[in-house]
Amino acid sequence: MYASPMTNSPRPRSPLWMVVLALACEEPMHPYRMQTLIKERGKDHVANVAQRNSVYQTIDALLRAGLIAVRETSREENRPERTVYEATEEGRRTLHAWLRTVLSTPAREFPDFPAALSLLGPGMKPAELRDLLEARVAALEARLAAHAGPFPELPRMFLLEEEYMAAMVRAEIAWLRGIIDDLRTGRLKPPTEAELRRLSALPGAPTEAALQSAMARSGQPAASPAPRRRSTSEPSRGGGALPAPPAGSGSASVRSTSEPSRGRGALPALPAGSGPAPVRSTSEPSRRGATRSARPARRGSAPVRSTSEPSRRGATRSAGPARKASPDR
């Protein structure tokens, strides 16, 4: 008897473990007999025996686990030596526990077909995907015909696995035909770049570089990301931004050149092609002079005479006759 922690495992390592242990519980037999019964009873539909030594490897594992034991070793004439195996008491209890667990509790299985479906992306063309799924439907239809028999007159209890697998295949074929029809009519199509970008905020979203690469492989032109809006405090490329005024100093407003200054009037702008600005007449009072003339004269001071007003002495002289020239002395 071999002690091993695998004897208390709630599930077998593989379906072939259950099949081989069940054959050993049925009666003592050698590996070649086991292989023959597996094919004759159709157990190769539920257990993988594609490799020739699969049964021998499983027997060695069950032997190390203490679930089977060597009953005898015999050699017939012109035949190789054969070892006969039988189930132990621990093996019988383990097989019963395995059956109860597997029948009542679904296993977390990882088939490759759902894994391939989960990896579809923009690079898969709808026409190519439709052709691949149509090929899968054809293969499943051939498998469905194999599950249908013909079988000898067996009780239904011995054919439940074939009934279950046929139902699963029919359900998959119906689902695949619906997907193929959606691909043909355009109801199902690869995601667009806009749809992928809407998922960018979710966990597991692709990076910008991965998105650009996926769009390039799919043949869709990938739009460049939106330009970053520049802050008002960020300096432009052409020159540095003006420094912000210190707090409390107030921002100085830039005065337009056409705006007159407070102290003195600005000259009017010249039209294009005109000559130099005209010289202001001395007889035109400036604003400063106008302001001064508008003020009352101080007491005791003579009034300011206008430059354009003739003096009284000059006017008297011009009105009178010219003096007679005196003879030279």
C-alpha positions in Angstrom: 0.0 0.0 0.0 1.4 3.4 -1.0 0.5 6.5 1.0 -0.1 9.6 -1.0 -2.0 12.9 -0.5 -3.7 12.3 -3.8 -5.9 9.7 -2.3 -7.9 12.3 -0.5 -8.3 14.6 -3.5 -11.9 15.6 -4.2 -11.4 15.5 -7.9 -9.3 13.3 -10.2 -6.4 14.7 -12.1 -8.1 13.8 -15.4 -11.1 11.9 -16.7 -8.7 9.1 -17.7 -7.9 8.6 -14.0 -11.6 7.8 -13.3 -11.9 5.5 -16.3 -8.8 3.4 -15.5 -9.6 3.2 -11.8 -13.2 2.1 -12.6 -11.8 -0.7 -14.9 -9.5 -1.8 -12.1 -12.5 -1.8 -9.7 -14.5 -3.9 -12.2 -12.0 -6.7 -12.2 -8.2 -7.2 -12.2 -6.8 -6.7 -15.7 -3.6 -5.7 -17.5 -3.1 -2.5 -19.4 -3.7 -3.9 -22.9 -7.1 -5.2 -21.8 -7.9 -1.7 -20.4 -7.0 0.0 -23.7 -9.2 -2.4 -25.6 -12.2 -1.9 -23.4 -11.8 1.9 -23.5 -12.2 1.9 -27.3 -14.9 -0.8 -27.4 -17.0 1.0 -24.8 -16.6 4.4 -26.3 -14.7 5.8 -23.3 -12.3 7.5 -25.7 -15.0 10.1 -26.3 -14.7 11.2 -22.7 -11.0 10.5 -21.9 -8.0 11.5 -23.9 -6.1 8.3 -25.0 -4.7 9.8 -28.2 -1.1 9.0 -27.0 -0.3 5.4 -26.9 1.3 5.5 -23.4 -1.4 7.5 -21.8 -2.9 4.5 -20.1 0.5 3.3 -18.9 1.3 6.7 -17.4 -2.1 6.8 -15.6 -1.5 3.3 -14.2 1.8 4.3 -12.8 0.3 7.4 -11.1 -2.6 5.4 -9.6 0.0 2.8 -8.4 2.1 5.5 -6.7 -1.1 7.0 -5.1 -2.0 3.6 -3.6 -5.3 3.4 -5.5 -4.4 0.2 -7.4 -1.9 -2.6 -6.7 -0.1 -5.3 -8.6 -2.2 -8.5 -8.6 0.2 -10.7 -10.5 2.7 -10.8 -13.3 2.4 -13.5 -16.0 4.1 -14.4 -19.2 2.5 -16.5 -21.9 4.3 -18.2 -24.7 5.5 -15.9 -27.4 4.1 -12.9 -25.6 5.6 -10.2 -23.5 5.3 -10.2 -19.7 2.0 -8.8 -18.5 1.2 -7.2 -15.2 -2.3 -7.5 -13.8 -3.6 -4.6 -11.6 -6.5 -4.5 -9.2 -8.1 -1.7 -7.1 -7.4 -1.3 -3.5 -10.0 -0.5 -0.8 -8.7 3.1 -0.8 -9.1 3.1 -4.6 -12.7 2.0 -4.4 -13.6 4.7 -1.8 -11.8 7.3 -3.8 -13.6 6.4 -7.0 -17.0 6.7 -5.2 -16.0 10.1 -3.8 -14.8 11.3 -7.3 -18.1 10.3 -8.9 -20.2 12.1 -6.3 -18.1 15.3 -6.5 -18.0 15.5 -10.3 -21.7 14.8 -10.7 -22.8 17.4 -8.2 -20.2 20.2 -8.5 -19.3 21.8 -11.9 -15.5 22.1 -12.4 -13.9 25.3 -13.4 -12.8 24.2 -16.9 -10.8 26.2 -19.4 -11.6 25.2 -22.9 -9.5 26.7 -25.7 -12.5 27.9 -27.8 -13.8 30.5 -25.3 -10.2 31.6 -24.8 -9.9 32.3 -28.6 -13.2 34.2 -28.6 -11.9 36.4 -25.8 -8.9 37.5 -27.9 -10.8 38.7 -30.9 -10.0 42.4 -31.8 -10.1 45.0 -34.5 -7.5 43.0 -36.6 -10.0 40.2 -37.3 -12.0 40.9 -40.4 -15.7 40.0 -40.2 -15.5 37.9 -43.4 -12.5 35.9 -42.1 -14.2 35.3 -38.8 -17.4 34.1 -40.5 -15.4 31.6 -42.6 -13.7 30.2 -39.6 -16.9 29.8 -37.6 -18.6 28.1 -40.6 -15.7 25.6 -40.7 -16.3 24.9 -37.0 -20.0 24.3 -37.6 -19.1 21.8 -40.3 -16.8 19.9 -37.9 -19.4 19.9 -35.1 -22.1 18.6 -37.4 -19.8 15.6 -38.2 -19.2 15.1 -34.5 -22.9 15.2 -33.8 -23.5 12.4 -36.3 -21.0 10.3 -34.4 -22.8 10.9 -31.1 -26.0 9.7 -32.6 -24.8 6.1 -33.0 -25.6 3.5 -34.1 -25.3 1.8 -30.7 -26.2 -1.7 -29.8 -29.2 -2.4 -27.6 -28.0 -0.8 -24.4 -29.9 0.7 -21.5 -30.2 4.5 -21.6 -28.1 4.7 -18.4 -25.1 3.5 -20.3 -25.6 6.2 -23.0 -26.1 9.3 -20.9 -22.7 10.7 -21.8 -23.4 10.4 -25.5 -26.8 12.1 -25.0 -25.2 14.9 -23.0 -22.4 15.6 -25.5 -24.9 15.5 -28.4 -27.0 18.2 -26.6 -24.0 20.3 -26.0 -22.9 20.1 -29.7 -26.4 21.0 -30.9 -26.5 24.0 -28.6 -23.1 25.2 -29.8 -24.1 24.8 -33.5 -27.2 26.9 -32.9 -25.2 29.6 -31.2 -22.6 29.7 -33.9 -25.2 30.0 -36.7 -26.6 33.0 -35.0 -23.2 34.7 -34.8 -22.5 33.9 -38.4 -25.8 35.5 -39.4 -25.0 38.6 -37.4 -21.6 38.8 -39.1 -23.2 38.5 -42.5 -25.8 41.2 -42.0 -23.4 43.6 -40.2 -25.1 43.5 -36.8 -21.8 42.2 -35.4 -18.6 44.0 -36.4 -15.2 44.9 -34.9 -15.1 47.8 -32.4 -14.3 51.2 -33.8 -11.5 53.5 -32.5 -14.1 55.7 -30.9 -15.6 52.8 -29.0 -12.2 51.7 -27.8 -11.3 55.2 -26.6 -14.5 55.3 -24.6 -13.2 52.3 -22.6 -9.9 54.1 -21.8 -11.1 55.0 -18.3 -11.9 51.4 -17.4 -9.3 49.0 -15.8 -7.4 46.9 -18.4 -7.8 49.4 -21.2 -5.1 49.4 -23.9 -2.5 52.1 -23.9 -2.4 54.8 -26.6 0.5 53.0 -28.3 -1.3 49.7 -28.3 -4.4 51.4 -29.7 -2.5 53.0 -32.5 -0.9 49.7 -33.4 -4.2 47.8 -33.4 -5.9 50.4 -35.6 -2.9 50.2 -38.0 -3.2 46.4 -38.3 -7.0 46.6 -38.9 -6.6 49.1 -41.7 -8.5 51.8 -39.9 -6.8 55.2 -39.8 -6.1 56.0 -36.2 -6.8 59.6 -35.3 -4.2 61.5 -33.4 -5.0 62.3 -29.8 -6.5 65.7 -29.1 -3.9 68.4 -28.5 -3.2 69.5 -25.0 -4.7 72.8 -24.1 -2.0 75.2 -23.1 -2.3 77.1 -19.8 -2.2 80.8 -19.8 0.8 80.8 -17.5 2.7 78.4 -19.8 5.3 80.3 -22.0 4.8 80.0 -25.8 7.4 78.5 -28.0 8.2 81.8 -29.7 9.1 83.7 -26.6 8.7 83.7 -22.9 5.5 84.8 -21.2 5.5 88.1 -19.4 6.2 87.7 -15.7 3.2 88.0 -13.5 3.1 91.2 -11.3 3.8 90.7 -7.7 0.9 90.4 -5.3 -0.6 93.8 -4.2 1.2 95.8 -6.9 -1.8 95.8 -9.3 -1.5 95.0 -13.0 -0.3 97.9 -15.2 -2.5 98.3 -18.2 -0.8 98.9 -21.6 -1.9 102.3 -23.0 -2.7 102.4 -26.7 -0.6 104.8 -28.8 -3.8 106.4 -30.1 -5.0 107.2 -26.6 -4.2 110.8 -25.6 -2.1 111.3 -22.5 -3.6 113.1 -19.6 -1.1 116.0 -19.5 -0.8 116.8 -23.2 -2.9 116.0 -26.3 -1.5 113.5 -28.8 -1.0 114.4 -32.4 -3.6 113.0 -34.7 -2.5 110.0 -36.8 -1.5 110.8 -40.4 -3.3 109.1 -43.3 -1.2 106.8 -45.5 0.9 108.7 -48.1 0.5 112.1 -46.5 3.4 114.4 -45.7 4.7 115.5 -42.4 2.4 116.7 -39.7 1.4 120.3 -40.0 3.0 122.8 -37.6 0.6 124.2 -35.1 0.0 127.9 -35.5 1.5 130.1 -32.8 -1.8 132.0 -32.7 -3.7 128.8 -31.7 -3.7 128.5 -27.9 -2.6 125.2 -26.5 -4.5 123.4 -23.9 -2.0 124.5 -21.3 -2.2 128.1 -22.5 -5.9 128.0 -22.6 -5.9 126.8 -19.1 -3.6 129.6 -18.0 -5.6 132.3 -19.7 -8.8 131.1 -18.2 -7.4 131.7 -14.7 -8.0 135.2 -13.2 -5.0 137.5 -13.3 -3.2 138.1 -10.1 -3.7 141.4 -8.3 -1.1 143.9 -9.3 0.1 142.1 -12.4 -0.4 143.5 -15.9 -2.8 141.6 -18.2 -1.1 139.4 -20.8 -1.3 141.0 -24.2 -2.1 138.9 -27.1 0.7 138.6 -29.7 -1.8 139.2 -32.6 -3.2 142.5 -31.0 -1.3 145.6 -32.3 0.2 147.8 -29.6 -1.4 151.3 -29.1 1.9 153.0 -29.6 2.4 151.2 -32.9 -1.1 152.0 -34.1 -0.7 155.8 -33.2 2.6 156.0 -35.1 1.2 154.4 -38.2 -1.9 156.7 -38.2 0.1 159.9 -38.0 2.1 161.6 -40.8 5.7 160.6 -41.1 8.2 163.0 -39.5 10.1 165.3 -41.7 13.6 164.1 -42.1 16.0 166.4 -40.4 18.9 167.8 -42.5 22.2 166.5 -41.7 24.1 168.6 -39.4 
